Amino acid sequence: MDSVRTQIYLPKEIYRKLKERGKTLNKSLAEQIREALGQYLSPDKKTEAETDDSIWQIVGKASSGTGDLAKNHDKYLYGWEK
C-alpha cells in the first residue's frame, strides 16, 4: 500500500473514545481512522440518513418528465406565472 503520512487534530473526546475502542478491538488509532475514512469515501456506502429514514426509499421512484420543475414549481403547483 502506497501511503502518505499526515497529521490531524482530533477533539479530546473523539480521541478518548477511539483509544478505548482500540483497546477493545485491538486496533491502533491510525487503523481505525483509515477504516472509517475508507467507509466514508466508499461510493456504495449509504449515509446514515438514507438508511434510517424511510423517505429515502421513494427518492427517484417517479419522474415528472418536466425539465424545469425545480425552477417553475409554483407554475406547476399553483398555476402562478413568474
N, C-alpha and C positions, 0 to 999 in steps of 0.2 A: 504494500500500500504506500503510495506516494503521499507524504504528509507535510503539513506546514505548521510550524509552531506559532501559537498565538497566545495572547494574554487577555483575560476578560475580568471584569469586576462583577461580583455577584452580591446581592443583598445578603446580609448575615443570616437571615432566617432560611433562605434558599440553600445557602452553603451548609448550614447546620443540618437541614433535612437531607441533603444529598450525602453528607458524611454518614449520617445514621443509616440511611437506606443502603449505602455502600457496604457497611458492616454486615447488614442482614443478607444482602445479595452477593457478598464477596466480590464487589466490583469497585474499581477506582472511580474517583470523581471524574476524571477525564473520559473514562469508558462510558459512564452514564450520560455525560453531556454529548458525546459523539452519537450514542444510540438515540437520544432524544432529538438531536438535530437531524439525524437521518430520517426518523419518522416524520418530523415536521416538514421536511422537504420532499417527502415521498408523494408523487402525483396521485397514487392510488389511495392515499390516506384521507379519510373523511374527517372534517372538522368536528369538534365536539357538538356544535350547534346542529350540524347536519345529521348526526347520529341520534341526538337526544330529542329533537323537535320533529314531530310527525309532519309538520307543514312542508318540510323539505322533500317529502315523498311525492308531492304533487308538482314540484318545480319541473318545468319542461314537458309536462304531460299534454299540454294544449298549446295551440298556436292560433292567433287571430288572423294570420296571413297579411296583416296590415303592418307595413314597414315603419310608419310614423306614429305608432300608438303611444309611445312614451312622450313624444313632443306634443301631440294633439289629443291627449287623453280627454280633456274637457269636451272637445268636439264630439267624441265618440260616446262619452258617458252622458252628457247633458245636452248636446246639440249646440253648444256655445262655439261660435266662431271667434277667432282672435282678431 
